Amino acid sequence: MPLALLALAAGGFGIGLTEFVIAGLLPEVATDLAVDEATAGWLISGYALSVAVGAILVTAAVSRWPRKQVLLGLMVLFVAGNLICAVAPTYDVMLAGRVVAALCHGAFFGIGSVVAAGLVAPERKAAAIATMFAGLTAANVLGVPLGTLLGQQLGWRSTFWAITVIGVVAMVAIASLVPATSPDEEPALPLRHELGAFRSRQVWLSLGVTVLGYGGMFGAFTYIAYTLTGVSGFSSGAVPWLLVLFGAGLVVGNTVGGRAADRSVARTLVVAMSLLVVVMAVFSVGASSKPLTLVALVLMGALGFATVPALQMRVMQHAGDAPTMASAANIAAFNVGNGFGAWIGGVTITAGLGYASPLWAGALVTTAGLLVLLVAETQVRRQSSASKASGLSSSENLLAGQTRAKTLPTTRSVAT
């Protein structure tokens, strides 16, 4: 495994930490900056919105730059954003720091996916992308609990100081280990060419699969603490440790999903999403059982994140020779799905359907994503069959032409 992948994973770890750790520190931040819970919540939702916007705009702005320089510049932005958060005297400054840090998120994972795939042989591309995303999963398993503990013991600002240091370390690692160009990196393409990827119907269908397929799982996860305490009967103190189970599932799913996607992207997505629907549906009706809940948490995390490398690979494959903008757009799609899934889950709770309702709502949303995927793959098979038939006809025409060419001189000689 190229060491450059570890450098990209280090960047992913820092970015994942800054995205998720704020949830555990929100009460402390709100109290210190003298804002209510709803206002403090914009530190999370504002970050997600900025990721979606930044994934497209920032990537478009740097599309002609060498990818290594872009990754380093994005890490500078990341460090600056978290440094602003660490020293923020007011809520407005804190929110500005979160926005600055978020702007690098989508572009880093979008461009990083292209760089990671270019560092390895074609049959290892999905596994390489999964290695980069392993930093994100590690942030959930280890970084968030430790970051929350650090913030609770030494003050929430200490966590953002630690994230700033992690960003500097990742930046040094990328500068030292990521090659100036990957072995198969093509010269920078004009933005118009990169945007041309969006003329592909399959790119748009891929983005739709990401929004719905991953969004369903994230919507269910958003309210999982309420499910665990209000339905499963666990104490609030047990929730952080139960989430470690979910995080462990993310790590396993990311690894297995990456390897499986290298064999077949379509099969990996169909199997993982189908099983994810089943797990969330069963979990929704059996959430009162603690043993079932423990198993379902692991499986939901594993199956949900098993789709990530495959989803990223699918959109890159169908973007052809212009994968950068499409890759970044897929990172935006993940965040749009996060917001959409969370909204749907919130609607079911507000409607009085209970704290298990986000699970079956998530199953329905992921089912919609699975249906979009099946439609997309049906179109791919039809196009492939049509291409093969066209290729056969072309070969027959070529053979006929060669036969006529061979017989023509003979005809002339006879005529003479």
Disulfide bonds with the S-S distance in Angstrom:
none
